[in-house]
């Protein structure tokens, strides 16, 4: 599965020129050292040959087998198994899935939050709506996640690096971009996880590169 640097990428990832739902996939590919072509989609014509709709994005294509995998969750689980980052047994895989669903839910809530409908020019209302989201939605979810992390032997969500850790980092990074780091300050374990993932060499290199949209 791993692609030596300098070899030809065996994967194509189709998505908009944005982080969005593909951010977790890109970070997983980077952390696993897998080369891929990041193909930016503008219209449905760009993916017509894949026989997929625009709402299926992101889409991963394995060029050797011509396997086409739509939807971020399906891609992450496939890559997780291929890179051995999806748990070592059925119990660990279940725990990875539970964590992934938590982060997918938080991501959906952020995308659908009322503050996204407020014009950026209405600064006071925008700040009020964001604070409402933080107090009523984000804070309770972070508290629940923190409680689940409390018994772990190390900072990893299932005691070793997995797809769940990549999902956690990507979504917490979206939180930081939207609200700053302040919401994480009251959640020591989540903040430690975020900082530890951000400093992993391959992830750090990707974050500092122009390749991240």
KOLLO-912194 format. One line per 4 residues: number of its first residue (from 1); their letters; for each residue x, y, z of C-alpha. Coordinates in Angstrom, 1 decimal, padded with zeros to 4 digits, always signed. Layout:
REM residues N
NUM = A = X/Y/Z | ...
This chain:
REM residues 213
1 = XXXX = +000.0/+000.0/+000.0 | +002.8/+002.5/+000.8 | +004.2/+004.3/-002.2 | +007.9/+005.1/-002.1
5 = XXXX = +008.4/+008.8/-002.7 | +009.3/+009.3/-006.4 | +007.1/+006.4/-007.6 | +003.9/+006.8/-009.6
9 = XXXX = +000.7/+007.5/-007.6 | -001.8/+004.7/-007.7 | -004.7/+006.7/-006.3 | -006.7/+009.6/-007.6
13 = XXXX = -008.8/+011.6/-005.1 | -011.6/+013.7/-006.6 | -013.0/+016.6/-004.6 | -013.4/+020.4/-004.7
17 = XXXX = -010.5/+022.7/-004.2 | -011.4/+022.8/-000.5 | -010.7/+021.0/+002.7 | -014.3/+019.8/+003.5
21 = XXXX = -015.0/+016.1/+003.6 | -011.8/+015.3/+001.8 | -009.5/+016.8/+004.4 | -009.5/+013.6/+006.6
25 = XXXX = -008.8/+011.4/+003.5 | -005.8/+013.6/+002.4 | -004.3/+013.6/+005.9 | -004.7/+009.8/+006.2
29 = XXXX = -002.9/+009.4/+002.8 | -000.2/+011.8/+003.8 | +000.4/+010.1/+007.2 | +000.5/+006.7/+005.6
33 = XXXX = +003.0/+007.9/+003.0 | +000.7/+007.0/+000.1 | +001.1/+009.0/-003.1 | -002.0/+010.2/-004.8
37 = XXXX = -003.2/+012.7/-007.4 | -005.4/+015.4/-005.9 | -007.9/+016.2/-008.6 | -010.0/+019.3/-008.1
41 = XXXX = -013.6/+019.0/-009.3 | -015.5/+022.0/-010.7 | -018.6/+020.5/-012.4 | -020.3/+017.1/-012.8
45 = XXXX = -018.5/+016.7/-016.1 | -015.2/+016.2/-014.2 | -016.5/+013.0/-012.7 | -018.9/+011.8/-015.4
49 = XXXX = -016.5/+009.0/-016.3 | -016.8/+007.7/-012.8 | -020.5/+007.3/-013.0 | -021.0/+009.1/-009.7
53 = XXXX = -023.0/+012.1/-008.6 | -021.5/+015.3/-007.2 | -023.0/+014.5/-003.8 | -020.8/+011.3/-003.7
57 = XXXX = -017.7/+013.4/-003.3 | -015.0/+012.8/-002.3 | -014.3/+009.9/-004.6 | -011.1/+007.7/-004.5
61 = XXXX = -010.0/+005.7/-007.5 | -007.4/+003.0/-007.3 | -005.8/+003.1/-010.8 | -004.5/-000.5/-010.9
65 = XXXX = -007.8/-002.2/-010.1 | -010.0/+000.7/-011.3 | -011.9/+000.5/-008.0 | -014.1/+003.5/-007.5
69 = XXXX = -015.0/+004.4/-003.9 | -017.3/+007.3/-003.1 | -018.1/+009.0/+000.2 | -015.5/+010.0/+002.8
73 = XXXX = -016.5/+007.3/+005.4 | -016.2/+004.5/+002.9 | -012.8/+005.8/+001.7 | -011.5/+006.2/+005.2
77 = XXXX = -012.5/+002.6/+006.2 | -011.0/+001.2/+003.0 | -007.7/+003.1/+003.4 | -007.7/+002.3/+007.1
81 = XXXX = -007.7/-001.4/+006.4 | -005.2/-001.1/+003.6 | -002.8/+000.9/+005.8 | -003.4/-001.2/+009.0
85 = XXXX = -004.8/+001.9/+010.8 | -008.3/+000.5/+011.4 | -007.7/-001.5/+014.5 | -006.2/-005.0/+015.0
89 = XXXX = -009.4/-006.9/+015.8 | -013.1/-006.6/+015.6 | -013.4/-004.8/+019.0 | -010.8/-002.2/+018.1
93 = XXXX = -012.5/-001.6/+014.7 | -015.8/-001.1/+016.5 | -014.2/+001.5/+018.7 | -012.6/+003.2/+015.7
97 = XXXX = -016.1/+003.4/+014.1 | -017.7/+004.9/+017.2 | -015.1/+007.6/+017.3 | -015.4/+008.3/+013.6
101 = XXXX = -019.1/+008.7/+013.9 | -018.7/+011.2/+016.7 | -016.4/+013.3/+014.5 | -018.7/+013.0/+011.5
105 = XXXX = -021.6/+014.2/+013.6 | -019.7/+017.2/+014.9 | -018.6/+018.1/+011.4 | -022.2/+017.9/+010.1
109 = XXXX = -023.4/+020.1/+012.9 | -020.8/+022.7/+012.1 | -021.6/+022.7/+008.4 | -025.4/+023.0/+009.2
113 = XXXX = -025.0/+025.6/+012.0 | -027.0/+028.8/+011.9 | -023.9/+031.0/+012.0 | -023.2/+029.9/+008.4
117 = XXXX = -026.3/+031.8/+007.3 | -025.2/+035.1/+008.9 | -023.5/+037.6/+006.6 | -019.9/+038.2/+007.5
121 = XXXX = -020.7/+041.9/+007.5 | -023.0/+041.5/+010.5 | -020.2/+040.9/+012.9 | -022.1/+041.2/+016.2
125 = XXXX = -024.8/+038.7/+015.1 | -022.1/+036.3/+013.7 | -020.3/+036.3/+017.0 | -023.5/+035.7/+019.0
129 = XXXX = -024.5/+032.7/+016.8 | -021.0/+031.2/+017.0 | -021.0/+031.6/+020.8 | -024.4/+030.0/+020.9
133 = XXXX = -023.1/+027.0/+018.9 | -020.0/+026.7/+021.2 | -022.0/+026.7/+024.4 | -025.0/+024.6/+023.3
137 = XXXX = -023.4/+022.1/+020.8 | -019.6/+022.2/+020.7 | -018.9/+022.3/+024.4 | -021.1/+019.4/+025.4
141 = XXXX = -019.6/+017.2/+022.6 | -016.1/+018.1/+023.6 | -016.8/+017.2/+027.2 | -018.2/+013.8/+026.2
145 = XXXX = -015.2/+013.1/+024.1 | -012.9/+014.2/+026.9 | -014.6/+011.8/+029.3 | -014.2/+008.9/+026.8
149 = XXXX = -010.5/+009.7/+026.5 | -009.9/+009.8/+030.2 | -009.1/+006.1/+030.7 | -006.7/+005.7/+027.7
153 = XXXX = -003.1/+004.6/+028.3 | -001.8/+007.1/+025.8 | -003.2/+010.0/+023.7 | -004.4/+007.7/+020.8
157 = XXXX = -008.1/+007.1/+020.8 | -007.8/+003.3/+020.6 | -004.3/+003.1/+022.2 | -002.5/+003.2/+018.9
161 = XXXX = -002.7/+005.3/+015.8 | -005.8/+004.8/+013.8 | -008.2/+006.4/+011.3 | -010.1/+007.7/+014.3
165 = XXXX = -007.0/+009.9/+015.3 | -006.9/+011.3/+011.8 | -010.6/+012.2/+011.9 | -010.2/+013.7/+015.3
169 = XXXX = -007.3/+015.9/+014.2 | -009.1/+017.0/+011.0 | -012.3/+018.0/+012.8 | -010.5/+019.7/+015.7
173 = XXXX = -008.5/+021.6/+013.1 | -011.8/+022.8/+011.5 | -012.9/+023.8/+015.0 | -009.7/+025.9/+015.5
177 = XXXX = -010.0/+027.5/+012.1 | -013.7/+028.5/+012.8 | -013.5/+029.4/+016.5 | -009.8/+029.6/+017.4
181 = XXXX = -008.1/+027.4/+020.0 | -010.0/+028.7/+023.0 | -012.7/+026.0/+022.9 | -010.0/+023.3/+023.2
185 = XXXX = -008.3/+025.0/+026.2 | -010.8/+023.5/+028.7 | -010.3/+020.0/+027.3 | -006.7/+019.1/+028.1
189 = XXXX = -006.7/+015.6/+026.6 | -008.3/+016.7/+023.3 | -005.9/+019.7/+023.1 | -002.9/+017.3/+023.8
193 = XXXX = -004.2/+015.0/+021.1 | -004.5/+017.8/+018.6 | -001.0/+019.2/+019.3 | +000.5/+015.7/+019.1
197 = XXXX = -001.1/+014.9/+015.8 | -000.2/+018.3/+014.4 | +003.5/+017.6/+015.2 | +003.7/+014.2/+013.5
201 = XXXX = +006.4/+014.7/+010.8 | +004.3/+013.8/+007.7 | +001.2/+015.7/+008.9 | +003.3/+018.7/+009.9
205 = XXXX = +005.0/+018.7/+006.5 | +001.6/+018.5/+004.7 | +000.1/+021.3/+006.8 | +003.0/+023.6/+005.9
209 = XXXX = +002.9/+022.7/+002.2 | +000.9/+024.4/-000.6 | -000.7/+021.1/-001.3 | -003.4/+021.5/+001.4
213 = X = -006.3/+023.6/-000.1
